[in-house]
Amino acid sequence: MSHILSIENLIVHRGGVKVLDIGELKVRESRILALIGPNGAGKSTLLLTMAGLLKPGRGKIYYKGRPVETGADRSAMRKSVCVVFQEPLLLNTTVYKNVAMGLKFRGLAQNDIRKNVEGALDYFGISSLANRSAKTLSGGESKRVSLARAFALKPHLILLDEAFNSLDPPTRETMIDDLQHILKETKITAVMALHDREETLRLAQDVSVMVEGRLVQTGATAQIFNQPESEFVANFVGTETILGGVVKSGREGLMEVAVAGKTIEATGDAQTQQKVFCCIRPENIVVSREAPENMSARNIYEARIQKIVRQTFFYKLILDCGFSVVAYLTVSSFEDLGLCEGATVFVSFKATAVHVMRRGK
């Protein structure tokens, strides 16, 4: 698969401080890459550098296989790359004129401007707002106008910085659905700085995890969420059960790990006596009133419910089975089981649900 943009040995300073140190990053064409990480990780700075709006102190950026080195190179790249910032940054004029602004700068004929603007307004469901003043728009409407302005340019690469930030839940849901549909239909490559795990899982095919200006893991979304390479990444992507243990034995791709006086079976290969972390995502843990029978789970433990936390669409259970695990239950499953804090239940999970990674001394 070809790469529309790639980075090698990139160093960026701002105010005399090194804020980016990226060894390598490749953006695959016609896919969505999510940049995730804590606040201050450098996601926005990386987007600005990708867009040619910040000049790196060292390293190379390649766009469509060609190095971006001079001001002329950056200007040429920006003709097919668009940035959508956290704040819409709209002019005090009509929605139509805001969406048409970039097209006018590029010198398109009036007829082409009209077709592109009308198409972009239609994409984002805001055709009825064309003659409205940007000053009168809601937050969600302003976001849609800024997205329409970018898509009207028909970019090859679009960079979005927290595109759904500060939106109310219904508006956010609708906008995610619309953007997902538009990107799939147009096959425009997108890089998004995101902070929400659900947004990342719904939108991105690839993920790069950033911390302190560095990339700590990059890969397909399923790989990042299910096979984190460090305790930091595991925590950040929502692996709420991370258990320190020691490998007791292993053969034919199956190992036994001693954890808090109990044994966890997991798939994979590791040396005996190797110190490891066993990582289990909460959605892969099954909670039942009775001990499971005739099921494929290799790990079954009696547990006591320590705490129940109601989330928006599910219940989060913290359970003690000799070691602490976190499980998610749907509202209907929780109500059917009639659970309460202090109750005794059974916890089970498959060996394939346990991701084992090495840990230091």
C-alpha positions in Angstrom: 0.0 0.0 0.0 1.4 3.4 -1.0 2.1 6.2 1.5 0.9 9.7 0.8 3.1 11.3 3.4 6.1 10.0 5.4 8.4 11.4 8.1 12.0 10.5 8.9 14.0 11.7 11.9 12.0 14.8 12.5 12.9 17.3 15.2 10.8 20.4 15.8 11.5 23.2 18.4 9.1 25.8 19.6 10.3 28.6 21.8 13.7 27.0 22.0 12.2 23.7 23.4 12.2 20.4 21.5 8.6 19.5 21.1 8.8 16.8 18.5 11.2 13.9 18.0 9.7 11.5 15.5 11.9 8.7 14.1 9.5 7.5 11.5 5.9 7.8 10.5 4.1 6.7 7.3 0.6 7.8 6.4 -1.1 5.2 4.2 -3.1 6.5 1.3 -7.0 6.4 1.5 -6.9 5.5 5.2 -7.6 7.3 8.5 -4.7 7.6 10.9 -5.5 8.7 14.5 -2.9 10.5 16.6 -3.7 9.8 20.2 -2.0 10.6 23.5 -2.3 12.8 26.6 -2.6 16.6 26.5 0.7 18.1 25.6 1.9 15.0 23.7 2.5 17.1 20.5 -0.4 15.9 18.4 -1.3 19.4 17.2 2.3 20.4 16.5 2.8 17.2 14.4 -0.3 18.1 12.4 1.0 21.6 11.7 4.3 20.2 10.7 2.7 17.7 8.3 0.8 20.6 6.8 3.9 22.5 6.1 2.9 25.3 8.5 5.8 24.6 10.9 9.3 24.1 9.6 11.2 21.3 11.2 14.7 21.9 12.6 15.9 18.6 11.3 14.6 15.6 9.4 12.7 15.0 6.2 9.0 15.0 5.2 8.0 13.3 2.0 4.7 14.0 0.2 3.7 11.6 -2.5 7.3 10.4 -2.5 8.9 13.8 -3.0 10.9 15.5 -0.3 9.4 18.7 1.1 12.4 20.9 1.7 12.0 24.4 0.4 9.3 27.0 0.8 8.2 26.3 -2.8 7.9 22.6 -1.9 5.7 23.4 1.1 3.5 25.8 -1.0 3.0 23.1 -3.6 2.1 20.5 -0.9 -0.4 22.8 0.7 -2.4 23.0 -2.6 -3.7 19.4 -1.9 -3.5 19.4 1.9 -6.1 21.0 4.2 -6.1 21.5 8.0 -9.2 21.8 10.1 -8.4 23.4 13.5 -10.1 22.9 16.8 -11.8 26.3 16.5 -13.7 26.8 13.3 -12.0 30.2 12.5 -14.9 31.5 10.3 -15.1 34.9 8.7 -17.8 37.4 9.5 -19.8 36.7 6.3 -22.2 34.1 5.0 -21.7 30.3 5.2 -21.5 30.2 1.4 -18.7 32.7 1.3 -16.8 31.0 4.1 -16.9 27.7 2.2 -15.9 29.4 -1.1 -13.0 31.3 0.4 -10.2 28.7 -0.3 -11.5 28.1 -3.8 -11.4 31.8 -4.6 -7.8 32.0 -3.3 -6.9 29.2 -5.7 -8.4 31.1 -8.6 -11.2 28.7 -9.6 -13.9 29.8 -12.1 -17.1 31.0 -10.5 -19.0 28.0 -12.0 -16.5 25.5 -10.5 -16.6 27.4 -7.1 -20.4 27.1 -7.1 -20.4 23.4 -7.8 -17.8 22.6 -5.2 -19.4 24.7 -2.5 -22.9 23.3 -3.1 -21.5 19.8 -3.1 -19.6 20.4 0.2 -22.6 22.0 1.8 -24.8 19.0 0.8 -22.2 16.5 2.1 -22.5 18.0 5.6 -26.2 18.7 5.5 -26.0 22.5 5.8 -27.3 23.6 2.4 -30.1 25.5 4.1 -27.5 27.6 6.0 -25.8 28.9 2.8 -27.0 32.5 3.3 -26.8 32.6 7.1 -24.2 34.7 8.8 -21.4 32.7 10.4 -22.0 34.7 13.5 -25.4 33.2 14.1 -24.3 29.5 13.9 -24.2 27.0 16.8 -21.0 25.2 17.7 -22.0 22.1 15.7 -23.0 24.2 12.7 -19.7 26.1 12.8 -17.8 22.8 12.9 -19.7 21.6 9.8 -19.0 24.8 7.9 -15.2 24.5 8.6 -15.3 20.9 7.5 -17.2 21.8 4.3 -14.7 24.6 3.6 -11.9 22.0 3.7 -13.7 19.3 1.7 -14.8 21.9 -1.0 -11.1 22.1 -1.9 -11.1 18.3 -2.7 -7.8 17.7 -0.9 -5.8 14.6 -1.2 -4.9 14.7 2.5 -6.9 16.3 5.3 -5.6 17.0 8.8 -8.1 17.4 11.6 -7.3 18.6 15.1 -9.8 17.4 17.7 -12.6 17.8 15.1 -15.4 16.8 17.6 -14.1 18.7 20.6 -16.7 20.6 22.8 -19.7 19.2 20.9 -22.8 17.9 22.7 -23.2 14.1 22.4 -26.0 14.0 19.8 -24.2 16.5 17.5 -20.9 14.6 18.0 -22.5 11.3 17.1 -24.1 12.6 13.9 -20.9 14.4 12.9 -18.8 11.3 13.4 -21.2 9.3 11.2 -21.2 11.9 8.5 -17.4 12.3 8.4 -16.9 8.5 8.4 -19.3 8.2 5.4 -17.7 11.1 3.5 -14.1 9.9 4.0 -15.1 6.4 2.9 -16.9 7.7 -0.2 -14.3 10.2 -1.3 -11.3 8.0 -0.3 -9.5 11.2 1.0 -6.6 10.3 3.4 -7.1 11.7 6.9 -4.9 12.2 9.9 -6.9 13.1 13.1 -5.7 14.2 16.5 -8.1 12.5 18.8 -8.4 12.0 22.6 -11.5 9.8 22.8 -11.1 6.0 22.5 -14.5 5.5 21.1 -13.9 8.0 18.3 -10.6 6.3 17.5 -12.2 2.8 17.3 -15.0 4.0 15.1 -13.0 6.1 12.7 -9.4 5.0 12.4 -7.8 2.1 10.6 -4.3 3.1 11.9 -3.2 4.6 15.2 -0.1 6.3 16.4 0.3 6.8 20.2 2.2 9.9 21.2 3.8 11.0 24.5 6.1 13.9 25.1 6.6 14.5 21.4 7.5 11.0 20.5 5.7 8.1 18.9 5.7 5.1 21.3 3.6 2.7 19.1 2.1 2.7 15.6 0.0 0.1 13.9 -3.4 -1.0 12.8 -6.1 0.0 15.3 -6.9 -3.5 16.4 -3.2 -4.2 17.0 -2.8 -1.0 19.2 -5.9 -1.7 21.3 -5.4 -5.5 21.7 -1.6 -5.8 21.6 -0.1 -2.8 23.3 3.7 -2.8 23.6 4.0 -1.0 26.9 2.1 -0.4 30.2 1.6 3.2 29.2 -0.1 2.3 25.9 -2.1 -0.4 27.5 -3.5 2.0 30.1 -4.1 4.7 27.5 -6.1 2.5 25.2 -8.4 1.2 28.0 -6.8 -2.1 29.0 -8.0 -1.7 32.6 -6.6 -5.0 33.9 -2.8 -5.1 33.8 -1.4 -7.8 36.1 2.2 -8.3 36.9 3.3 -12.0 36.9 6.0 -14.5 36.2 5.9 -17.2 33.5 5.7 -20.7 35.1 5.8 -22.8 31.9 5.1 -22.6 28.2 4.7 -25.0 25.3 3.1 -25.0 21.9 2.1 -21.4 22.0 0.3 -21.6 25.4 1.9 -20.4 28.7 1.0 -20.4 32.4 1.7 -17.2 34.3 1.8 -17.0 38.1 -0.2 -13.9 39.3 -0.8 -13.3 43.0 -0.7 -17.0 43.9 -3.0 -18.0 41.1 -2.4 -19.2 37.5 -3.5 -17.4 34.3 -3.3 -19.3 31.0 -2.4 -17.2 28.0 -1.4 -17.6 24.4 2.1 -16.7 23.2 5.7 -17.6 23.9 7.9 -16.4 26.7 10.8 -17.9 28.7 10.2 -19.5 32.0 10.7 -17.1 34.9 10.3 -14.2 32.6 8.6 -11.2 34.3 5.5 -10.1 32.3 2.3 -8.1 32.4 -1.0 -9.9 31.6 -3.3 -7.4 29.9 -7.0 -8.1 29.6 -9.5 -5.7 28.1 -12.7 -5.3 30.2 -15.0 -6.3 27.3 -13.3 -9.7 27.1 -14.1 -10.7 30.7 -17.3 -12.6 31.3 -19.1 -12.3 34.7 -21.7 -15.0 35.7 -23.6 -16.1 38.9 -22.6 -19.7 38.5 -19.4 -21.4 37.5 -19.3 -21.7 33.7 -19.6 -25.1 32.2 -18.8 -26.5 28.7 -17.2 -23.2 27.5 -13.8 -22.5 25.9 -12.5 -20.1 28.6 -9.4 -21.5 30.2 -9.4 -19.0 33.1 -12.2 -19.3 35.6 -12.1 -17.7 39.1 -14.5 -17.1 41.9 -14.6 -13.3 42.7 -16.2 -10.7 44.9 -17.6 -7.5 43.5 -15.7 -4.7 45.1 -17.3 -1.8 43.3 -20.0 -1.1 40.7 -19.8 2.1 38.6 -22.6 3.1 36.3 -21.3 4.5 32.9 -23.3 6.0 30.1 -24.2 2.8 28.3 -22.8 0.0 30.6 -21.8 -1.0 34.1 -18.1 -1.1 35.1 -17.4 -3.8 37.7 -14.2 -4.0 39.8 -13.7 -7.5 41.0 -11.4 -9.3 43.4 -10.5 -12.8 42.5 -7.1 -12.9 44.3 -6.1 -10.2 41.8 -8.1 -7.2 40.7 -9.9 -7.3 37.3 -12.3 -4.8 35.6 -15.2 -6.0 33.5 -17.9 -4.2 31.5 -21.5 -5.4 31.5 -24.4 -4.2 29.4 -27.2 -2.7 31.3 -29.5 -5.6 30.4 -26.9 -8.2 31.4 -26.3 -6.4 34.7 -30.0 -6.2 35.5 -30.6 -9.9 34.6 -27.8 -11.0 36.9 -29.1 -8.9 39.8 -25.6 -7.9 41.0 -24.6 -5.8 43.9 -21.4 -4.8 45.7 -20.1 -7.6 47.9 -21.8 -10.3 45.9 -19.9 -13.5 44.9 -19.7 -14.2 41.1 -17.5 -16.1 38.7 -15.1 -14.4 36.3 -13.9 -16.1 33.1 -11.8 -15.2 30.1 -10.1 -17.0 27.2 -6.4 -17.5 27.0 -6.5 -15.7 23.7 -8.0 -12.6 25.5 -4.8 -12.3 27.5 -2.1 -10.2 25.9 1.3 -10.9 27.5 4.1 -8.3 27.4 7.5 -8.3 29.0 8.2 -6.0 32.0 11.4 -4.7 33.5 12.9 -5.9 36.8 
